[in-house]
C-alpha cells in the first residue's frame, strides 16, 4: 500500500495556506478535496473582509491568530499583488444605549492588541461617511477587503510549484489509525493509501472526518452546525468608502447585518444567521424587508427596491453555548497522534489563514517530526 508523509483534507483557503506553508519545508504532501476545484464552499462565499481582531475573547486562538493574520495577510497581498484595500471599518452605536456596549467592545480590542482603532464622535462619523447614522463608533483602520479568489489562486500555485499533489473530486470515506500511519480511503476511485500525518481542514465536513476516525464528536464538542448567511446587494452606487457594522449580537452569534463594499465599489448587506440542516445557497427574497430594517439603522437614504438578492454562504459553526473558539490540535490524547484537527474554522478564518498555517507547521515541527 502506498505511503505518504502528509495528507491534507480540504482545499479551502486554510487548506491551501497549510499546503503552501508545509511545502516550503517538507515533501511528499497530498491534498484531497471533494469538489472539482479549490475554494468552492465557505472560502468563496463570504464578506471577503480582513478583520482586525476586535471581537474575540482575550487569549483565544481567534484573537491571537487574527491579530497576527491581519499583518501577515496585508504583507502577503502586497508581496504578490493580491487585490485588496485597507478600507477601515466603523462599528456604530446608533443610540446612547449602545454606547456602553461600544466601549466594552473597544476594551476587548485593546486586550487583543488591535492596532489603529479609536472611538469617534457623531460629528467625526459624519466627516468620514456622511450617509452613516450613529452617536459614536469604533473606527478600526486596519480592517479591509480582499479578493479571496486571487488569494487562493496564489496559494494553490505556490503549493503546486513546491510539489504538493492535488486530488480533486476525492471524498474521504475511510480514515483509521493503523500503527504509525493512518489508512485513508477515497470514495470516487475506491483507492486506499497510508499517511503518517493527516491534517483535517475539511470545513463544513470537518466533524464528519473526525467522526470517521472514531472521535465522539458529541462528547468532545466537535459537532458542526451549518450556519447560513445570505447577502443582498444594492443596485445604486453610493459614496461609501468604509465598512459599516452594528454592535454585534450576544456571544458573537452574528455580527448583525453589516454593510460592506467590494473592490469594485459595490455595496452589500449581510450576512444574516440561519441554521440549516442541508446545504442550500438560495437567497430568500422575503428576507429583504428585515435586511432593509437593519441596514437603514446604519445608513440613511436607502431604497428597499434597490436591494436585490445576491449570494449566500454557509459557515461551519461549532455547536454549543457561548463563544466557541477554533479547534486546532494534534489528537495524541485520543491515541491518534499525527491527526491534526481543524474544526469550527469560521470567521475570522480567511484573515487567519496564513497564521493558522504557521500554527499548524509549529505543531508539526514541535511534536511530530
C-alpha positions in Angstrom: 0.0 0.0 0.0 1.4 3.4 -1.0 2.6 5.6 1.9 2.9 9.4 2.1 4.2 11.8 4.7 1.3 14.3 4.8 -2.3 14.3 3.8 -4.3 17.5 3.9 -8.1 17.1 3.7 -9.9 20.1 2.3 -8.8 22.7 -0.2 -10.4 25.8 1.2 -8.3 28.9 1.9 -7.0 27.3 5.1 -6.1 24.0 3.5 -4.3 25.9 0.7 -2.4 28.0 3.1 -1.3 25.0 5.1 -0.2 23.2 1.8 1.8 26.3 0.7 3.4 26.6 4.1 4.4 23.0 4.7 5.7 22.6 1.1 8.3 25.2 1.8 9.9 22.7 4.3 8.6 19.3 3.6 8.0 16.9 0.6 5.5 14.1 0.0 2.3 16.1 0.5 -1.1 15.1 -0.9 -4.2 17.4 -0.7 -7.6 15.7 -1.0 -10.7 17.8 -2.0 -14.2 16.5 -2.6 -15.1 19.3 -5.0 -13.8 19.7 -8.6 -11.7 22.8 -7.6 -10.3 24.5 -4.6 -12.3 27.1 -2.5 -15.8 26.0 -3.6 -17.6 26.3 -0.3 -17.1 28.7 2.7 -13.9 30.3 1.3 -15.6 31.7 -1.8 -18.9 32.6 -0.2 -18.2 35.3 2.5 -17.7 39.0 3.0 -14.0 38.9 2.0 -13.2 41.1 5.0 -9.7 41.3 6.5 -10.6 41.6 10.2 -8.6 43.4 12.8 -9.4 41.1 15.8 -11.6 43.3 18.0 -14.5 40.9 18.7 -12.9 37.7 20.1 -12.3 36.6 23.7 -8.9 37.6 25.1 -6.3 34.8 24.7 -8.4 32.8 22.4 -7.0 31.4 19.2 -9.4 33.6 17.2 -8.0 36.7 18.9 -4.3 35.7 18.7 -4.4 34.3 15.2 -6.5 37.2 13.8 -4.1 39.9 15.2 -1.1 38.1 13.6 -3.0 37.0 10.5 -4.1 40.6 9.7 -0.5 41.7 9.4 0.6 38.6 7.5 -2.2 38.9 5.0 -1.6 42.5 4.2 2.1 41.7 3.7 1.3 38.7 1.5 -1.1 40.8 -0.6 1.5 43.5 -1.2 4.2 41.0 -2.0 2.2 39.0 -4.5 -0.1 41.8 -5.8 -3.3 40.3 -4.5 -6.1 42.8 -5.0 -7.1 44.3 -1.6 -7.9 47.6 0.1 -7.4 48.8 3.6 -10.8 50.5 3.8 -11.2 50.8 7.5 -14.4 50.0 9.4 -16.9 51.8 11.5 -18.7 49.8 14.3 -21.6 52.1 15.1 -23.6 52.7 18.2 -26.9 54.0 16.8 -28.2 55.4 20.1 -27.0 56.3 23.5 -28.0 52.9 24.9 -25.4 51.2 22.7 -22.5 53.4 23.6 -21.8 51.4 26.7 -21.6 48.2 24.6 -19.3 50.0 22.1 -16.9 51.0 25.0 -16.8 47.3 26.1 -16.0 46.3 22.6 -13.2 48.8 22.4 -11.8 47.5 25.6 -11.9 44.0 24.1 -10.0 45.2 21.1 -7.3 46.7 23.4 -7.0 43.4 25.3 -6.5 41.7 21.9 -3.7 44.1 20.9 -5.6 45.5 18.0 -3.7 48.4 16.4 -5.1 51.6 14.9 -8.5 51.8 16.4 -10.3 54.7 18.2 -13.7 55.7 19.4 -15.0 58.7 17.4 -18.0 61.0 17.9 -21.1 61.5 15.8 -19.6 64.5 14.0 -16.4 62.5 13.2 -18.6 59.7 11.8 -20.3 62.2 9.5 -16.9 63.6 8.4 -15.9 60.1 7.3 -19.2 58.8 6.0 -21.9 61.4 5.6 -24.6 58.9 5.0 -23.9 56.9 8.2 -26.2 57.1 11.3 -24.6 56.9 14.7 -23.9 58.5 18.0 -20.4 57.1 18.3 -18.3 54.5 16.6 -15.1 52.4 16.8 -13.0 53.4 13.8 -10.8 50.3 13.0 -8.3 51.5 10.4 -6.7 48.0 9.9 -9.9 46.4 8.6 -10.1 45.9 4.9 -11.3 43.8 2.0 -9.6 41.2 -0.3 -10.1 39.3 -3.5 -10.3 35.9 -1.9 -10.2 34.1 -5.2 -6.9 35.7 -6.1 -5.5 34.8 -2.7 -6.5 31.2 -3.1 -5.1 31.1 -6.6 -1.7 32.3 -5.4 -1.6 29.8 -2.5 -2.6 27.0 -4.9 0.1 27.8 -7.4 2.8 28.1 -4.6 1.8 24.8 -3.2 1.7 23.1 -6.6 5.1 24.6 -7.6 6.5 23.2 -4.4 5.3 19.7 -5.3 2.0 19.3 -3.5 -0.2 16.7 -5.3 -3.8 18.0 -5.5 -6.5 15.3 -5.9 -9.9 16.9 -6.7 -13.2 15.0 -6.8 -11.9 12.8 -4.0 -14.1 12.3 -1.0 -12.6 10.6 2.1 -14.7 7.7 3.2 -12.2 5.8 5.3 -9.8 7.1 8.0 -8.4 4.8 10.6 -5.2 4.6 12.7 -3.0 1.8 11.5 0.2 1.6 13.6 2.3 4.6 12.9 0.1 5.6 9.9 -3.4 6.4 9.0 -5.2 4.4 6.4 -7.2 6.7 4.1 -9.8 5.6 1.6 -11.3 7.8 -1.1 -14.8 7.1 -2.4 -14.7 8.0 -6.1 -11.6 5.9 -7.0 -12.1 3.1 -4.5 -8.4 3.7 -3.5 -6.6 3.3 -0.2 -3.2 4.6 0.9 -1.4 5.4 4.2 -0.3 8.7 5.6 2.0 9.4 8.5 0.3 12.8 9.3 -3.3 13.8 8.5 -4.5 17.4 8.6 -8.2 17.7 8.7 -9.3 21.1 7.5 -12.5 19.9 5.7 -14.5 22.9 6.8 -18.2 22.0 6.7 -17.3 18.3 6.8 -14.5 18.6 9.4 -16.6 17.0 12.1 -17.5 14.1 9.8 -13.9 13.4 9.2 -13.2 13.4 13.0 -16.1 11.0 13.5 -14.8 8.8 10.7 -11.6 8.2 12.6 -13.6 7.3 15.7 -13.8 10.5 17.7 -17.0 11.0 19.6 -17.9 14.4 18.3 -20.7 14.9 20.8 -18.6 14.1 23.8 -15.7 16.3 22.6 -18.0 19.1 21.3 -16.7 18.8 17.8 -20.1 18.8 16.2 -20.6 21.4 13.4 -23.8 23.3 12.7 -24.4 24.7 9.2 -24.9 28.4 9.7 -26.2 30.0 6.5 -25.7 33.7 5.8 -27.5 35.5 3.0 -26.5 38.7 1.3 -28.3 41.4 -0.6 -26.6 43.9 -2.9 -27.6 47.4 -3.8 -28.2 48.4 -7.4 -27.1 52.0 -7.0 -23.5 53.1 -6.3 -23.4 55.1 -3.1 -20.4 57.2 -1.8 -19.4 54.7 0.9 -15.7 54.1 1.4 -15.6 52.1 4.6 -17.3 49.0 6.0 -20.1 49.8 8.4 -21.1 47.4 11.2 -23.6 47.4 14.0 -22.9 46.3 17.6 -22.5 42.5 17.4 -25.1 40.1 18.7 -24.6 38.5 22.2 -22.0 35.7 22.3 -21.0 36.7 18.7 -23.9 34.6 17.4 -23.6 37.1 14.5 -22.1 40.5 13.7 -25.5 41.8 12.6 -26.4 42.8 9.1 -23.4 44.8 8.2 -22.6 46.9 5.1 -19.6 46.1 3.1 -18.1 47.2 -0.2 -16.3 45.0 -2.7 -13.2 46.1 -4.6 -15.4 47.4 -7.4 -17.3 49.6 -5.0 -20.5 47.5 -5.0 -22.5 47.7 -1.8 -23.6 44.5 0.0 -25.6 43.9 3.1 -25.3 40.8 5.3 -24.8 38.1 6.3 -27.7 37.1 8.5 -27.7 34.0 10.7 -29.9 31.0 9.8 -29.1 27.5 11.0 -29.9 24.8 8.4 -29.8 21.0 8.2 -28.9 20.7 4.5 -26.6 22.8 2.3 -28.5 25.3 0.3 -27.3 28.6 -1.2 -30.6 30.2 -2.2 -31.3 33.7 -1.1 -34.9 34.2 0.0 -36.3 37.4 -1.4 -38.7 37.6 1.6 -35.8 38.5 3.8 -35.4 41.8 2.0 -37.6 43.7 4.5 -35.6 42.6 7.5 -32.3 43.3 5.8 -33.6 46.8 4.9 -34.7 47.4 8.5 -31.3 46.5 9.8 -29.4 48.5 7.2 -31.4 51.7 7.5 -30.4 52.0 11.1 -26.8 52.4 9.9 -27.2 54.2 6.6 -29.7 56.8 5.6 -31.4 57.4 2.2 -31.7 53.7 1.3 -34.3 52.5 -1.1 -35.7 48.9 -0.4 -36.4 48.5 -4.1 -32.7 48.8 -4.9 -31.8 45.9 -2.6 -31.6 42.6 -4.5 -30.7 39.0 -3.5 -27.0 38.5 -4.0 -25.5 35.3 -2.7 -25.3 33.1 0.4 -22.6 31.2 2.2 -22.6 28.5 4.9 -20.1 28.7 7.8 -19.0 25.7 10.0 -20.1 26.9 13.4 -19.3 24.7 16.4 -22.4 23.6 18.3 -22.7 24.6 22.0 -23.3 27.6 24.2 -21.2 30.8 24.3 -18.4 31.9 22.0 -16.7 28.8 20.6 -13.0 29.1 19.7 -11.2 27.5 16.8 -10.2 23.8 17.4 -6.7 23.3 16.1 -4.9 20.4 17.8 -2.9 17.2 17.4 -5.1 14.4 18.8 -2.4 12.5 20.6 -4.5 12.5 23.8 -7.1 10.3 21.9 -4.4 7.9 20.8 -4.5 9.5 17.3 -1.0 11.1 17.3 -0.4 12.6 13.9 -4.0 13.6 13.3 -4.3 17.4 13.4 -8.0 18.5 13.5 -9.1 22.0 12.5 -12.7 22.3 13.3 -15.0 25.3 13.5 -12.8 27.4 11.3 -15.4 30.2 10.6 -14.8 33.9 10.7 -12.1 35.2 11.0 -10.7 32.1 9.2 -10.0 34.0 6.0 -8.0 36.6 7.8 -6.2 33.9 9.9 -5.4 31.6 7.0 -1.6 32.3 7.0 -1.3 32.5 10.8 -3.3 29.2 11.1 -0.8 27.6 8.6 2.1 28.8 10.7 0.4 27.5 13.9 -0.1 24.0 12.2 3.5 24.0 11.0 4.6 24.7 14.6 2.6 21.8 15.9 4.2 19.5 13.4 7.8 20.7 13.9 7.5 20.5 17.7 5.6 17.3 18.2 5.6 15.2 15.0 9.0 15.5 13.4 
